[in-house]
Amino acid sequence: MRPSPFEAAAQYVAAAHPGCLLAVLGGSAARRTHGPDSDLDIVVVERGESELFRRVVRFRGWIVDCFILTDSDYREIFDAGMQEANPSLQRMIAEGTVIRRTERGLQIVEEARADLTFGPLPWSPDEIDDARNRLSETAADLLRSRCRDERRFIASRLVLLAAEFLLRTGRRWIGEGKHLYRCLREFSPEYAAKLSSALEALNAHDDPAPLIAVCRSILEPFGGELIVGYER
């Protein structure tokens, strides 16, 4: 029988990163929402330098997905996440379960929490116009397409762009995949439901109208669709 997530994570860190400044178990295992196929998401901060950033291995019946930072490069990686409005490693560190810590490691945990509290930088007017143009052009592509399978791919991209637009203009963090949906659902359950319903209408009935309508309503407070007249 394999050990519990925390036990397996602690054993892995002891074996692979015994001298680390910090080790945190994140993801579903830390939230105790893991299932039989879940992996163990671990972030470690090493002393000195490391040639690795990520390692995925099998350990004691678990798949371990380990992100390896160092005391000299973690801030650069944190800043990149802030710039992209997707501070995934700060989330894991701030919200996860600490496995191994030092005084320096706890300072890094506090930095991660402070980053999340600060929130993403607001988009500039030019960045908003860039995003309006991307959303508008993709919506136009959807309406012009005469291929049903092609429309499904376009619609999938349109939903991602719409979700990111809502979150960034609302000065909220974004994510990837399931995390993007979770961020949107937390920020606006109404729009999360609308986009899901609109995508279902397109996939089930090949009807792009609901998705186009949702995207137009998202853009309306920012001047509406932007194709003709866009400058960069």
N, C-alpha and C positions, 0 to 999 in steps of 0.2 A: 504493500500500500504506500502510495507516495505521501510525503509530508504535506502539511498545510502550506498555503502560499507564503506566509511569513517565515515559517521554519525553513522552507526550501530557499527563499530569498536570502535569509541570514546565512545559511550554509554555503550558498553560492558566493556571496560576498566574502565570507571568511576564506574560501578556497582561492578565489580569483583576484580579489582586491583587498588583501588583509591590512594594508597600511593606508587605506583611503581616508580622506578627510570627512567624507559624507557618503552615505548610501541611503537611498529612499526607494521604497516599493510604491509604485503608482498604479494607475489604471483600475480596472474592475476588481482586481485582487485586493487592492487597498480599500476599495469601497465595499468589499464583501458582496459584490454582485457578479462575481465570476461564475462561469459554467465549466463543464468538463473539458471544453476545447479552448478555454482561455489561456493566454500566456502570462508570464510574469514580466511586467514592465519595470525595469530598475534603472535609476540614474545614480551614477557614482561620480564623485569628484576626487581625482587623484592628486597627490603631491607631484610637483615637478611637471614633466611632459609625458605625453602618450602619443604613440603613432596611430592609435585606433580612436574612432569616434563612436562606432557601434559594433556590437558583436551579438549574434543570435546563435544560441547553442541549446542542446538538450541537457537537462540536469535533473536528476532524481525524479523522472517522470513528467517534468514540466518543460515547456519551451521558454527559455529565458531570453528576453529582448533587452539588452543592456546598452545604455547610452553612457559614454565615458567622457567626462569633462575633466579639465585640470584647473588648478588654482590660477594658472596663467592665461587660460583661454576662455573660461566660462563666461566672463563678462562680455566678450566679443560675441559669443553665441547668444547670450541673453539679449544683447542690443539688436542683433539681427532679427530675433523673434519679435521684439518691440516694433522694429521698423516695418515688418510684414503684418503686424497686428495679429500674430499667431504665436504667442509665447508658450509653446507646448511644453518645453522643459521646465519653465517656471511653474506651470500648472502642476506638473508631476511632482516637483519638489515641494511646492507650497501646500498641496492638497494631499500628498501621499503619506505613507507611514514610514517614519525614520527607522532605519535598521541599524546604522552605525553613524556615530557623530563625534565630532571634536568641537572645540570652541570655534575654530575657524569655519567648520562646516555649518554650525548653527547660524553664523553670520551670513552665510550664503543663502540659507533658508529664509532669513529675514529679508535679504535683498530680493529674492524671488517673490515674496509676499508683497513687498513694497512696489515692485514692478506691476503686479496684477492690480493693486489698489490704484495706482496712478492712471492706468488705462491707456489705450492707444492714442497716439497723436491724431488730432483731427485732420481730415483731408483738406487740402488747399482748394480754392475755386477751380484751378486747372485740373487737379486730380478728380474732382467731382465731374467736370466736363468730360474728361477722358473716360470715366466709368459710364457716364450717360451715353457717350458715343458707342462704347462697346455693347452696352445693353440694347441700344436702339438698333445698331447694325445687326446684331444677332436676332432680334425680333423680326427685322425685315427679312433676313435670310429664311426664317421659319415660314413666313407668309409666302415667300417666293418659291419655296421648294415644291417640287411635284413628285417627290419620292417619299413614300411613307417611312421607310427605314431611315432615310436621311433626316426626316423631320424629327424622329425620335432622338437621334444624336444631337441635333441642334437644340431641341427642347431641354435635354439634360444639361447642356452648357448654359442655356438661358436661365434655368432655375438656379444654378450655382452663382451666376453673375448677379441675379436678382437678390439672392440671399446675402451675398457679400456687400452689395450696394446698401441694403437696409442696415446691416450691422455697422459698416464703416461710417455711413452718414449719421448713424445713431451713436457714434463713438463707442462701439462695443468690439470686443475681441472676436476674431473669426477662428475657424478651425478647418480641418480637412475631413472629407467623408462624413461619417456619422457625427463627428464633433461639430461640423458646420451646422447640421440640422439641430443639434442640441443647443448650440449657441443661439440660433434663430428662435427656436421654441421658447427658450428662456426670455429672450428679448421681446418677441411678439408672437404669442401663440396664434393670434388671428392670421398673420401673414404666413406662418409656418403651415397652418391648415389650408389656407388658400392656395399656396404653391403646390402642396401635395395633391390637393383635389384637382387642380388645373393640369398637373402632369398626368394624373390618372385618366382625366378626360381625353388627353391626347393619345395616351398609350392604348386605352380601351376603345375609344370611338374615333380616333384620328381627327379630333376637333381641337385646333390650336387656339380658338377664340378665347376660352377662359384664361389661358396662360398669357396671351397678348394683353388682355384686359387687366390682369394683375400687374404686369410689368408697367403698363401705362399709368396705373394708379400709384405705383412706387415712384415713378419719375415725375409725376405731376407737381409735387411741392418744390421741385428743383428746376422747373422750367420745361418739363415734358421731354419728349424725345428730341435727340440732337443728332442729326445727320447733316443736312444742308446747313451751312453756317459754322460748322465745327472748324476750329483752327488750333494748331499746335506747333 
